Amino acid sequence: MVTKILFIGATGMLGKPVLQQLVQAGFEVTALVRNAPKANLPTEVRTIEGDLQDQASLVKALENQNAVYLNLSVKQTEGKNAFHTETDGLRNLLEAIKKSPVKRLAYLSSVVQRYQGMNNFHWWVFDVKQEALRLIKASGVPYTIFYPSNFMETLAYVYRQGNKMLLAGKSNHKMYFIAGEDYGRQVAQSFRNLPTESREYDVQGTEAFTADEAVQTFITHYPHAKLSISRAPLGMLKFAGYFSTKMNYGAHILEALNNYPEPFTSQNTWDELGKPTITLPTFAQNLKP
């Protein structure tokens, strides 16, 4: 039975709501962080300093842990030949797990990485994400892999820049936005449900929106500021990407998000881990300023 979880990636936008739900569910959570005093995590969470580039620190962090939850990402400023936590760091972790009592690994992936190969689209970041999936599945450690659609948090902290909501290109398909809190409850339930078998879950909210619809809904219901939309052609962003790693990342991810045809595939996830309850209007209304 999973009772003790090492959480890697706890301080990020999508780490915090999952961490909170694991704590509320009664798990004993230890967060691997680079700087414990600056982590600013709940008092119930134990912190241990370490890094995915340092295998010795991983071996120490994994002592007495039953499971690991991974919330990793390729940073917008990260180059193709840099150290990637989702592949290079993951290899270090999987090697360290061999020396530990860990019996389960849970990993946050992405549904949109399935766009790789569609419409002649290819991006090295999705290669990294797909290699991470291969490494986990070949590790021999029982795993849970989550494939989320878009998170509502991205509207608040990525699309929103000051009093502007940024859009680029045309959103051709609806996306099932989910709140991090709802996803966190599903993660907690998965640790309760799954002793030894490996499982994969698509993660989607209850309503689908194009990017334009999602942004407009957020603007309508956000109570703390008057927001407006700022729009740029995707081609302009792609051109800027020749000079900026961050812009290049933004152009590629938006191209994938705008064009990936996302069917609803999460009924089994809802049946086994619980149906999301937070709507986009409610999420926007309850955000702190």
C-alpha positions in Angstrom: 0.0 0.0 0.0 1.3 3.5 -0.9 1.6 5.7 2.2 4.8 7.7 1.5 5.3 9.6 -1.7 8.4 11.4 -3.0 7.1 14.4 -5.0 9.4 15.8 -7.7 8.3 19.1 -9.2 6.2 20.2 -6.2 6.8 24.0 -6.5 5.5 24.5 -10.0 2.1 25.7 -11.2 0.8 22.2 -11.7 2.6 20.7 -8.7 1.1 22.7 -6.0 -2.6 21.7 -6.4 -1.6 18.0 -6.7 0.6 18.3 -3.6 -2.3 19.8 -1.7 -4.7 17.0 -2.6 -2.1 14.3 -1.7 -1.7 15.9 1.7 -5.5 16.2 2.2 -5.8 12.5 1.3 -3.5 11.6 4.1 -0.4 10.6 2.3 3.0 11.3 3.8 4.6 13.5 1.2 8.3 14.5 0.8 9.2 17.1 -1.8 12.5 17.0 -3.6 13.6 20.6 -3.9 16.8 22.5 -4.8 16.4 25.0 -2.0 14.3 24.0 0.9 13.9 27.5 2.6 12.7 29.0 -0.7 10.3 26.1 -1.5 7.4 27.7 0.4 5.4 24.4 0.7 2.7 23.4 3.3 4.1 22.7 6.7 2.7 19.1 6.4 5.2 18.4 3.6 8.7 17.3 4.4 11.4 18.7 2.1 14.7 17.2 1.1 17.2 18.9 -1.1 18.3 17.2 -4.2 18.5 17.4 -8.0 17.7 15.0 -10.9 21.3 15.6 -12.1 22.6 14.2 -8.8 22.0 10.5 -8.5 23.4 10.4 -4.9 20.8 12.9 -3.7 18.1 10.9 -5.4 19.2 7.7 -3.6 19.0 9.5 -0.3 15.6 11.1 -1.1 14.1 7.7 -2.0 14.9 6.1 1.3 11.7 4.8 3.0 9.5 6.0 0.1 6.7 3.8 -1.4 6.1 5.8 -4.5 7.2 8.7 -6.6 5.1 11.4 -8.3 6.8 13.2 -11.2 5.7 16.6 -12.4 8.4 17.5 -14.9 8.6 19.7 -18.0 10.8 21.1 -20.7 11.4 24.8 -19.8 10.5 27.4 -22.5 14.1 28.6 -22.4 15.6 25.1 -22.7 17.6 24.2 -25.7 17.5 20.9 -27.6 20.9 19.8 -26.4 20.4 20.8 -22.7 19.9 18.5 -19.8 16.3 17.4 -19.9 14.6 16.4 -16.6 12.1 14.2 -18.5 14.8 12.0 -20.1 18.3 12.6 -18.6 16.9 13.2 -15.1 14.4 10.4 -15.4 17.2 8.0 -16.3 19.0 9.0 -13.1 15.9 8.6 -11.1 15.1 5.1 -12.5 18.6 4.0 -11.7 18.2 5.3 -8.1 14.9 3.6 -7.7 16.6 0.2 -8.2 18.3 0.8 -4.8 15.1 1.9 -3.1 11.9 0.5 -1.7 9.8 2.4 -4.2 7.0 0.2 -5.7 5.1 2.7 -7.9 5.8 5.6 -10.2 3.3 8.2 -11.3 4.0 10.6 -14.1 2.3 13.7 -15.6 2.6 13.5 -19.4 0.4 15.4 -21.9 -2.3 14.5 -24.3 -1.1 17.0 -26.9 2.2 15.2 -27.4 0.1 12.8 -29.5 0.0 15.5 -32.2 3.5 14.5 -33.1 3.5 13.3 -36.7 0.1 14.8 -37.6 0.0 17.4 -40.4 3.8 17.0 -40.8 4.3 18.4 -37.3 7.5 17.4 -35.5 9.0 19.0 -32.5 12.0 17.8 -30.4 10.1 18.6 -27.2 7.5 16.0 -28.0 10.4 13.6 -28.8 11.6 14.2 -25.2 8.1 13.5 -23.8 7.6 10.3 -25.9 11.1 9.1 -24.8 10.0 9.6 -21.2 7.0 7.4 -21.7 9.3 4.7 -23.3 11.7 4.8 -20.3 8.9 4.5 -17.7 7.2 1.7 -19.5 10.5 -0.2 -19.9 11.6 0.4 -16.3 9.9 -2.6 -14.7 8.4 -0.3 -12.0 4.6 -0.4 -11.9 3.4 3.0 -13.2 0.5 5.4 -13.6 0.7 7.8 -16.5 -1.6 10.7 -16.8 -2.3 12.4 -20.1 -4.0 15.7 -19.3 -5.7 18.1 -21.7 -5.3 21.8 -20.9 -5.3 23.0 -17.3 -7.4 26.0 -16.2 -4.3 27.3 -14.5 -2.7 28.0 -17.8 -5.4 30.6 -18.5 -4.6 32.4 -15.2 -0.8 32.1 -15.3 0.3 31.6 -19.0 -2.4 33.2 -21.2 -2.8 36.1 -18.8 -0.1 38.7 -18.8 -1.1 41.6 -16.6 -4.5 42.7 -17.8 -4.1 41.1 -21.2 -5.0 37.6 -22.3 -2.7 36.5 -25.1 -3.8 34.5 -28.1 -2.0 33.5 -31.2 -3.2 31.7 -34.4 -6.6 30.1 -34.7 -7.9 27.4 -32.3 -9.5 24.9 -34.6 -10.6 22.3 -32.0 -12.2 22.3 -28.6 -10.1 21.4 -25.5 -11.3 19.9 -22.3 -9.8 22.2 -19.7 -9.5 20.7 -16.2 -8.6 22.4 -12.8 -5.4 21.3 -11.1 -7.4 20.6 -8.0 -9.7 18.1 -9.7 -6.7 16.4 -11.3 -5.0 16.3 -7.9 -7.9 14.4 -6.5 -7.6 11.9 -9.3 -3.9 11.4 -8.6 -4.6 10.8 -4.9 -7.3 8.2 -5.8 -5.0 6.4 -8.2 -2.5 5.9 -5.3 -5.3 4.5 -3.2 -6.6 2.2 -6.0 -3.5 0.7 -7.6 -1.2 -1.6 -5.7 0.8 -3.3 -8.5 -0.7 -2.9 -11.9 0.3 -0.3 -14.4 -2.4 2.0 -15.8 -2.7 5.0 -18.1 -5.4 7.7 -17.8 -6.5 10.5 -20.1 -7.4 13.5 -18.0 -10.1 16.0 -19.1 -12.6 18.4 -17.7 -16.3 18.3 -18.2 -16.6 21.1 -20.8 -14.7 21.7 -24.0 -13.7 25.1 -25.3 -11.6 26.5 -28.1 -8.8 28.7 -26.9 -10.9 31.8 -27.8 -14.0 30.5 -25.9 -11.9 29.6 -22.9 -10.2 33.0 -22.7 -13.5 34.8 -23.1 -15.1 32.7 -20.4 -12.2 33.4 -18.1 -12.5 37.2 -18.8 -16.2 37.1 -18.1 -16.0 35.5 -14.8 -12.7 36.8 -13.4 -13.7 39.4 -10.7 -10.4 41.1 -9.8 -9.5 43.0 -13.0 -10.9 44.1 -16.4 -9.1 41.9 -18.9 -8.9 42.2 -22.6 -7.6 40.0 -25.5 -4.4 40.6 -27.3 -4.0 38.6 -30.5 -1.0 37.9 -32.7 -0.6 35.9 -35.9 1.1 32.5 -35.3 3.4 33.3 -38.2 4.7 36.3 -36.4 5.4 34.1 -33.3 7.2 31.6 -35.5 9.4 34.3 -37.0 10.3 35.6 -33.6 11.2 32.0 -32.7 14.2 32.2 -34.9 15.7 34.7 -32.5 14.2 33.6 -29.1 14.1 30.1 -27.6 11.1 31.1 -25.6 9.2 32.4 -28.6 10.1 29.2 -30.5 8.7 27.1 -27.7 5.5 29.2 -27.7 5.0 28.9 -31.5 5.3 25.1 -31.5 3.1 24.5 -28.5 0.4 26.8 -29.8 0.5 25.2 -33.2 0.0 21.8 -31.6 -2.7 23.0 -29.2 -4.6 24.9 -32.0 -4.6 21.9 -34.4 -4.8 18.7 -32.2 -8.3 17.2 -32.6 -9.1 16.2 -29.0 -11.9 13.7 -28.6 -13.4 13.0 -25.2 -11.6 9.9 -23.9 -11.8 10.2 -20.1 -14.9 8.2 -19.1 -12.8 5.4 -17.7 -10.7 7.9 -15.8 -13.9 9.4 -14.3 -15.3 5.9 -13.5 -12.1 4.8 -11.6 -10.7 8.1 -10.2 -13.6 10.4 -10.0 -15.4 13.0 -12.2 -14.1 16.6 -12.2 -16.4 19.1 -10.5 -14.8 22.5 -11.0 -16.2 24.5 -14.0 -14.2 27.2 -15.8 -16.5 30.0 -14.5 -16.1 28.7 -11.0 -12.4 28.4 -11.3 -12.1 32.0 -12.6 -14.4 33.4 -9.9 -12.5 31.8 -7.1 -9.0 32.8 -8.1 -7.2 35.0 -5.7 -6.0 38.4 -7.1 
